[in-house]
Amino acid sequence: MDNYPKIPLVLNSSDNNFTLELYDPCFKWANKYDRGVGYFTSGWIAKNAYGLSHFASNGGSARWITSPILEEKDLLSLSRGLIEPKDIDLESILKKDVKQLQKYLEEETLNSIAWLIYDEILEFKFAIPTKKLNGGDFHDKFGIFYGEHETLSFNGSVNDSIKGESNYESIKVFPTWRGLNEFVENDIKRFEKIWNNKDENLIVYDLPNAIKNDVFKLRTSKRPYKLPKERSVKNQWRHQDDAIREFLNVGNGVLEMATGTGKTRTALSIANILKNNKSIKSAIITVEGTDLLDQWAKEIGLRTKFKIFKQFGKHKEVAEFLLNPDESFLIISRDYLVNNIDFIINKVAKESIIICDEVHGFGSKNLVENLSGKIHVFKYRLGLSATPERAFDEIGNKFIKEEIGVKLFEFSLVDAIKRGILCEFDYSFLEFELTDDDKKMIRKTIAAFKAKQKAGEFVSVESLYRDLAMVKKISKAKLPIFHSFLKSNSHILKRSIIFVETKTFGKAVQDIIIRFESNYHTYYGEDDRDNLLRFSNGELNCLITSKRISEGIDISSVNNIILFSADKAKVQTIQRIGRSLRLDLNNPNKRAFVLDFVQFDDDENIDKENTDQERSKWLSEIAKTRIGET
């Protein structure tokens, strides 16, 4: 039974995703598909390209009975299937590359349909009511998937069209392995009766005869009105379905998805699917930071029907969760996860998914020491991050890979900008030279490093570079340059986040900002969270902060990022500039701006890799990305 698709017996378009929860798993399992449906459009094929590509590559064949009410482009596609279609060698693609077939079904849908008909993988017939049903339409909606030994049929209100999943629709499912043979046998008999033109109240045409007798009624492809732009473009968010599929195929691993591309929604869709098909009873989300945990609680409440239990900050509900784990979601900080992991494992791990948001942080020394061997026991493990790789931390990366899994999917910042999910941005930098005090500190740091080496102490080169980088991050040389820049560019302080390395340096930045913008505040670890909320709702124009706000916080109105502090690794910088790239409904023409500080002179020869210049180079390249590029 484990090889059969796990499908809920009842689905509806409000709570379920028909493609991911019904069609994908059934097409991957079945070798034959019969479908009777009132309306068919090529858009349905494109939406279900993933499942159909597996179905076709596994030697599957499908029969469709539908009404002869078609769009002109779809009729033309079907007609071309009777002669040799345009130049795509679909047969060889079927044999060697499922993903390539999926791409053709998504991007060259009409020609792919023609080929599938030509190769007799798809077969169409058209039913027209007659006699006592004369003047009506063939309006039934049922389907049958055939496996090697078992069968599944379904009935419902949904058509095979894109609109079919935007309406409120429902489906009931009847698998023979669940003892529902009588329903399935009835659907099989009914389909065969119609297919073989044995129903006296229907006239059934095969494709050649339907074309010959001109039985089709064309739906015009032109609307008497214009669709809003966001509805007329190809689905921008299709990467989420791709990510969900990749995870469900394996059951554990990391999804690398850029800030603002729907990591939370994707993870909750996975949890919903696993709950709906009874693969899990409960779910756990863990991440650091009260802001992020509160954000997760809000999204879980909006997008799922799980009961919510919280174990972070003032909330202490883990015991209640363990007593009532069925259809429950535990939102827990990493510290509390460490303290409660053994209780959680004993009670729920075998029937749960654990979701590790900002998974790069999950490889910290404390978590490696306390959670090794304790996460991989969960039935499903999901890691989320825009930048999952930990910089210069082989042990932490190994821990994430062993406990959660490898990277399964990537949708980058560049992908998101091209797709129009994130906005374009401009990048500029101010060049600075180290002060004499900076150079003195550098020489002192290097001398201390060499002294330790000479004394036989173990000291890593990376620790040296971190100490030297700190000198650059808090160099006072940046301050007068920034002051001069603001004299003619003070507008960049509006809806801005300024990242600094230390509170002391932040104070020096404040002394400059106050001359140009009084409506600002700091947001460090001990600051009141109300400052973040005031900035989020527009009461504050500018926020000075450090690492705390780099990850996960969703404030779409942020327009400008100022990087007094930037690491050698891309992880932190991508997180930080991502704060400004979310689309803003109140500013549809939004274009973000990133200001950096770059040291080019290096008299002390401390930065042989020119990390500032390297960062400036790749940020400049990303800033060239344009919406709509392929």
GIRA-V323273 format. One record per residue. N is the residue number from 0. SS is DSSP state (a for helix, b for strand, c for the rest). PHI is phi in radians with two decimals (NA if undefined). BURIAL is + if it has 9 or more other ideal C-beta (glycine too) atoms within 8 Angstrom, else -. Layout:
# GIRA-V323273
N	SS	PHI	BURIAL
N	SS	PHI	BURIAL
This chain:
# GIRA-V323273
0	c	NA	-
1	c	-1.10	-
2	c	-1.48	-
3	c	-1.41	+
4	c	-1.12	-
5	c	-1.59	-
6	c	-2.13	+
7	c	-1.05	+
8	c	-1.27	-
9	b	-2.33	-
10	b	-2.24	+
11	b	-2.45	+
12	c	-1.25	+
13	c	-1.39	-
14	c	-1.76	-
15	c	-2.24	+
16	c	-1.95	+
17	a	-1.02	+
18	a	-1.12	+
19	a	-1.34	+
20	a	-1.73	+
21	a	-2.11	+
22	a	-1.20	+
23	a	-0.97	+
24	a	-1.12	+
25	a	-1.27	+
26	a	-1.13	+
27	a	-1.21	+
28	a	-1.61	+
29	c	-1.46	+
30	c	-2.05	+
31	b	-2.68	+
32	b	-2.46	+
33	b	-2.04	+
34	b	-2.45	+
35	b	-1.95	+
36	b	-2.64	+
37	c	-1.14	+
38	c	-2.32	+
39	b	-2.31	+
40	c	-2.33	+
41	a	-1.12	+
42	a	-1.04	+
43	a	-1.13	+
44	a	-1.09	+
45	a	-1.08	+
46	a	-1.17	+
47	c	-1.84	+
48	a	-1.06	+
49	a	-1.07	+
50	a	-1.13	+
51	a	-1.14	+
52	a	-1.13	+
53	a	-1.17	+
54	a	-1.03	+
55	a	-1.17	+
56	a	-1.21	+
57	c	-1.55	-
58	c	1.52	-
59	c	-1.27	+
60	b	-2.40	+
61	b	-2.34	+
62	b	-2.16	+
63	b	-2.03	+
64	b	-1.92	+
65	b	-2.50	+
66	c	-1.31	+
67	c	-1.50	+
68	b	-1.74	-
69	b	-2.27	+
70	b	-1.39	+
71	a	-1.02	+
72	a	-1.14	+
73	a	-1.28	+
74	a	-1.09	+
75	a	-1.06	+
76	a	-1.09	+
77	a	-1.09	+
78	a	-1.10	+
79	a	-1.16	+
80	c	-1.20	+
81	c	-1.51	+
82	c	-2.11	-
83	c	-1.25	-
84	c	-1.22	+
85	c	-1.10	-
86	c	-1.30	-
87	c	-2.31	+
88	c	-1.43	-
89	a	-1.15	+
90	a	-1.10	-
91	a	-1.23	-
92	a	-1.11	+
93	a	-0.96	+
94	a	-1.38	-
95	a	-2.15	-
96	c	-2.63	-
97	a	-1.14	-
98	a	-1.15	-
99	a	-1.17	+
100	a	-1.11	+
101	a	-1.01	+
102	a	-1.10	+
103	a	-1.12	+
104	a	-1.12	+
105	a	-1.38	-
106	a	-1.80	-
107	c	-2.18	-
108	a	-1.00	+
109	a	-1.09	+
110	a	-1.22	+
111	a	-1.14	+
112	a	-1.05	+
113	a	-1.02	+
114	a	-1.15	+
115	a	-1.09	+
116	a	-1.23	+
117	a	-1.04	+
118	c	-1.52	+
119	c	1.07	-
120	c	-1.45	+
121	b	-1.93	+
122	b	-2.35	+
123	b	-2.03	+
124	b	-2.31	+
125	b	-2.21	+
126	b	-1.87	+
127	b	-2.16	+
128	b	-1.10	+
129	c	-2.48	-
130	a	0.89	-
131	a	-1.22	-
132	a	-1.82	+
133	c	-0.99	-
134	c	1.65	-
135	c	-1.62	-
136	c	-2.06	-
137	c	-1.27	+
138	c	-2.23	-
139	c	-1.30	-
140	b	-2.51	+
141	b	-2.60	+
142	b	-2.63	+
143	b	-2.40	+
144	b	-1.81	+
145	b	-1.94	+
146	c	-1.72	+
147	c	-1.18	-
148	c	-2.18	-
149	c	-2.20	+
150	b	-2.42	+
151	b	-2.36	+
152	b	-2.08	+
153	b	-2.57	+
154	b	-2.34	+
155	b	3.13	+
156	c	-1.74	-
157	c	-1.52	+
158	c	-1.52	+
159	b	-1.58	+
160	c	-2.63	+
161	a	-1.08	+
162	a	-1.14	-
163	a	-0.99	+
164	a	-1.76	+
165	c	-1.70	-
166	c	-1.42	-
167	c	-1.43	-
168	c	-2.33	+
169	b	-2.46	+
170	b	-2.44	+
171	b	-1.95	+
172	b	-2.03	+
173	b	-2.27	+
174	b	-1.49	+
175	a	-1.16	+
176	a	-1.30	-
177	a	-1.84	-
178	c	1.37	-
179	c	-1.86	+
180	a	-1.02	-
181	a	-1.07	-
182	a	-1.14	+
183	a	-1.14	+
184	a	-1.06	-
185	a	-1.11	-
186	a	-1.17	+
187	a	-1.10	+
188	a	-1.07	-
189	a	-1.13	+
190	a	-1.09	+
191	a	-1.09	+
192	a	-1.09	+
193	a	-1.24	+
194	a	-1.01	+
195	c	-1.57	-
196	c	1.02	-
197	c	-1.82	-
198	c	-1.56	-
199	c	-1.17	-
200	c	-1.78	-
201	b	-2.33	+
202	b	-1.85	-
203	b	-2.01	+
204	b	-1.92	+
205	b	-1.38	+
206	a	-1.07	+
207	a	-1.05	-
208	a	-1.25	-
209	a	-1.12	+
210	a	-1.20	+
211	a	-1.05	-
212	c	-1.58	-
213	c	0.89	-
214	c	-1.57	-
215	c	-1.43	+
216	b	-1.94	-
217	b	-1.51	-
218	b	-1.56	-
219	c	-1.14	-
220	c	-1.49	-
221	c	-1.69	-
222	c	-1.59	-
223	c	-1.39	-
224	c	-2.65	-
225	c	-1.76	-
226	c	-1.34	-
227	c	-0.98	-
228	a	-0.97	-
229	a	-1.18	-
230	a	-1.63	-
231	a	-1.58	-
232	c	-1.58	-
233	c	-1.09	-
234	c	-0.93	-
235	c	-1.21	-
236	c	-1.74	-
237	a	-1.14	-
238	a	-1.09	+
239	a	-1.14	+
240	a	-1.09	+
241	a	-1.08	+
242	a	-1.13	+
243	a	-1.06	+
244	a	-1.06	+
245	a	-1.03	+
246	a	-1.19	+
247	a	-1.11	+
248	a	-1.18	-
249	a	-1.97	+
250	c	1.70	-
251	b	-2.77	+
252	b	2.56	+
253	b	-1.99	+
254	b	-1.83	+
255	b	-1.65	+
256	b	-2.34	+
257	c	-1.04	+
258	c	-0.88	+
259	c	1.48	+
260	c	-1.80	+
261	c	1.70	+
262	a	-1.07	+
263	a	-1.11	+
264	a	-1.07	+
265	a	-1.11	+
266	a	-1.10	+
267	a	-1.25	+
268	a	-1.12	+
269	a	-1.07	+
270	a	-1.06	+
271	a	-1.10	+
272	a	-1.09	+
273	a	-1.15	+
274	a	-1.23	+
275	a	-1.08	+
276	c	-1.65	+
277	c	1.10	-
278	c	-1.43	-
279	c	-2.34	+
280	c	-1.87	+
281	b	-2.57	+
282	b	-2.46	+
283	b	-2.33	+
284	b	-2.07	+
285	b	-2.30	+
286	c	-2.84	+
287	c	-1.79	-
288	c	1.89	+
289	a	-1.02	+
290	a	-1.06	+
291	a	-1.16	+
292	a	-1.12	+
293	a	-1.10	-
294	a	-1.11	+
295	a	-1.09	+
296	a	-1.04	+
297	a	-1.11	-
298	a	-1.18	+
299	a	-1.09	+
300	a	-1.13	-
301	a	-1.38	-
302	a	-1.95	+
303	c	-2.41	+
304	c	-1.96	-
305	c	-1.18	+
306	b	-1.27	-
307	b	-1.92	+
308	b	-2.19	+
309	b	-2.08	+
310	b	-2.40	+
311	b	-2.87	+
312	c	0.97	-
313	c	-1.44	-
314	b	-1.48	-
315	b	-2.35	-
316	c	-2.17	+
317	a	-1.14	+
318	a	-1.11	-
319	a	-1.15	-
320	a	-1.05	+
321	a	-1.17	+
322	a	-1.42	-
323	c	-2.34	+
324	c	-1.37	+
325	c	-1.13	-
326	c	0.93	-
327	b	-2.12	+
328	b	-2.09	+
329	b	-1.73	+
330	b	-1.85	+
331	b	-2.39	+
332	c	-1.27	+
333	a	-1.16	+
334	a	-1.08	-
335	a	-1.19	+
336	a	-1.10	+
337	a	-1.03	+
338	a	-1.20	-
339	a	-2.04	+
340	a	-1.04	+
341	a	-1.15	-
342	a	-1.13	+
343	a	-1.16	+
344	a	-1.04	+
345	a	-1.10	-
346	a	-1.67	-
347	a	-2.31	+
348	a	-0.98	+
349	a	-1.25	-
350	a	-2.28	-
351	b	-2.36	+
352	b	-1.93	+
353	b	-1.92	+
354	b	-1.92	+
355	b	-1.89	+
356	c	-1.38	+
357	c	0.82	+
358	a	-1.14	+
359	a	-1.04	+
360	a	-1.29	+
361	a	-1.30	+
362	a	-1.65	+
363	c	-1.15	-
364	a	-0.99	-
365	a	-1.08	-
366	a	-1.25	+
367	a	-1.04	+
368	a	-1.18	-
369	a	-1.77	-
370	a	-2.08	+
371	c	-1.01	-
372	c	1.40	-
373	c	-2.00	+
374	c	-1.75	+
375	c	-1.20	+
376	c	-1.38	-
377	c	-1.20	+
378	c	-1.03	+
379	b	-2.24	+
380	b	-2.30	+
381	b	-2.25	+
382	b	-1.87	+
383	b	-2.25	+
384	b	-3.03	+
385	c	-1.33	+
386	c	-2.52	+
387	c	-1.29	+
388	c	-1.38	-
389	c	-1.46	+
390	c	-1.28	+
391	c	0.98	-
392	c	-2.49	-
393	a	-1.10	-
394	a	-1.15	+
395	a	-1.11	+
396	a	-1.14	+
397	a	-1.13	-
398	a	-1.05	+
399	a	-1.07	+
400	a	-1.12	+
401	a	-1.30	-
402	a	-1.53	+
403	c	-1.91	+
404	c	2.33	+
405	c	-1.44	-
406	b	-1.23	+
407	b	-1.75	+
408	b	-2.72	+
409	b	-2.40	-
410	b	-2.37	+
411	c	-1.49	-
412	a	-1.00	+
413	a	-1.11	-
414	a	-1.00	+
415	a	-1.19	+
416	a	-1.18	+
417	a	-1.02	+
418	a	-1.33	+
419	c	1.46	+
420	c	-1.46	+
421	b	-1.99	+
422	c	-1.48	+
423	c	-1.26	+
424	b	-2.53	+
425	b	-1.81	+
426	b	-2.19	+
427	b	-2.51	-
428	b	-2.41	+
429	b	-1.90	+
430	b	-1.51	-
431	b	-2.36	+
432	c	-2.02	-
433	c	-1.10	+
434	c	-1.37	+
435	a	-1.07	-
436	a	-1.12	-
437	a	-1.07	+
438	a	-1.16	+
439	a	-1.11	-
440	a	-1.13	+
441	a	-1.13	+
442	a	-1.10	+
443	a	-1.13	-
444	a	-1.15	+
445	a	-1.14	+
446	a	-1.09	-
447	a	-1.16	-
448	a	-1.11	+
449	a	-1.17	-
450	a	-1.13	-
451	a	-1.14	+
452	a	-1.09	+
453	a	-1.14	-
454	c	-1.41	-
455	c	1.54	-
456	c	-1.32	-
457	c	-1.45	-
458	c	-2.38	-
459	c	-1.45	-
460	a	-1.10	-
461	a	-1.08	-
462	a	-1.13	-
463	a	-1.08	+
464	a	-1.12	+
465	a	-1.13	-
466	a	-1.14	+
467	a	-1.20	+
468	a	-1.12	+
469	a	-1.05	+
470	a	-1.04	+
471	a	-1.21	+
472	a	-1.13	+
473	c	-1.92	+
474	c	-1.16	+
475	c	-1.24	+
476	a	-1.10	+
477	a	-1.28	+
478	a	-1.17	+
479	a	-1.13	-
480	a	-1.14	+
481	a	-1.14	+
482	a	-1.04	+
483	a	-1.11	-
484	a	-1.09	+
485	a	-1.18	+
486	a	-1.00	-
487	a	-2.04	-
488	a	-2.42	-
489	a	-1.13	+
490	a	-1.08	-
491	a	-1.24	+
492	a	-1.35	+
493	c	-1.29	+
494	c	0.91	-
495	b	-2.10	+
496	b	-2.09	+
497	b	-1.91	+
498	b	-1.71	+
499	c	-2.16	+
500	c	-1.51	+
501	c	-2.35	-
502	a	-1.11	+
503	a	-1.08	-
504	a	-1.16	+
505	a	-1.03	+
506	a	-1.11	-
507	a	-1.13	+
508	a	-1.15	+
509	a	-1.03	+
510	a	-1.08	-
511	a	-1.48	+
512	a	-1.07	+
513	c	-1.01	+
514	c	-1.34	-
515	c	-2.09	-
516	c	-2.63	+
517	c	-1.54	-
518	c	-1.56	-
519	b	-2.40	+
520	b	-2.74	+
521	b	-1.63	+
522	b	-2.54	+
523	c	-1.87	+
524	c	-0.97	-
525	c	-1.63	-
526	c	-1.25	+
527	c	-1.11	-
528	c	-1.11	-
529	a	-1.07	-
530	a	-1.12	+
531	a	-1.17	+
532	a	-1.17	-
533	a	-1.12	+
534	a	-1.18	+
535	a	-1.06	-
536	c	-1.59	-
537	c	1.63	-
538	c	-1.24	-
539	c	-1.91	+
540	c	-1.59	+
541	b	-2.44	+
542	b	-2.23	+
543	b	-1.82	+
544	b	-2.63	+
545	c	-2.19	+
546	a	-1.19	-
547	a	-0.96	+
548	a	-1.74	+
549	c	-1.17	+
550	c	-1.93	+
551	c	1.36	+
552	c	-1.21	+
553	c	-1.82	-
554	c	-2.26	+
555	c	-1.21	-
556	c	-1.43	+
557	c	-1.10	+
558	c	-2.02	+
559	b	-2.27	+
560	b	-2.12	+
561	b	-2.08	+
562	b	-1.87	+
563	c	-1.21	+
564	c	-2.16	+
565	c	-2.57	+
566	c	-1.42	+
567	c	-1.13	-
568	c	-1.28	-
569	a	-1.26	+
570	a	-0.88	+
571	a	-1.17	+
572	a	-1.12	+
573	a	-1.09	+
574	a	-1.03	+
575	a	-1.28	+
576	a	-1.20	+
577	a	-1.08	+
578	c	-1.05	+
579	c	-1.77	+
580	c	-1.69	+
581	b	-1.18	+
582	c	-1.18	+
583	c	-2.14	+
584	c	-1.04	-
585	c	-1.48	-
586	c	-2.48	-
587	c	-1.08	-
588	c	-1.74	-
589	c	-0.94	+
590	c	-2.39	-
591	b	-1.39	+
592	b	-2.45	+
593	b	-2.13	+
594	b	-1.93	+
595	b	-2.10	+
596	b	-2.14	+
597	b	-2.24	+
598	b	-1.71	+
599	c	-1.76	-
600	c	-1.29	-
601	c	-2.58	+
602	c	-1.06	-
603	c	-1.44	-
604	c	0.96	-
605	c	-1.59	-
606	c	-2.21	+
607	c	-1.08	-
608	c	-1.58	-
609	c	0.84	-
610	a	-1.08	+
611	a	-1.08	+
612	a	-1.16	+
613	a	-1.09	+
614	a	-1.09	+
615	a	-1.06	+
616	a	-1.18	-
617	a	-1.33	+
618	a	-1.17	+
619	a	-1.10	+
620	a	-1.18	-
621	a	-1.09	+
622	c	-1.15	+
623	c	-1.40	-
624	c	-1.12	+
625	c	-2.17	-
626	c	-1.06	-
627	c	1.66	-
628	c	-1.13	-
629	c	-1.93	-
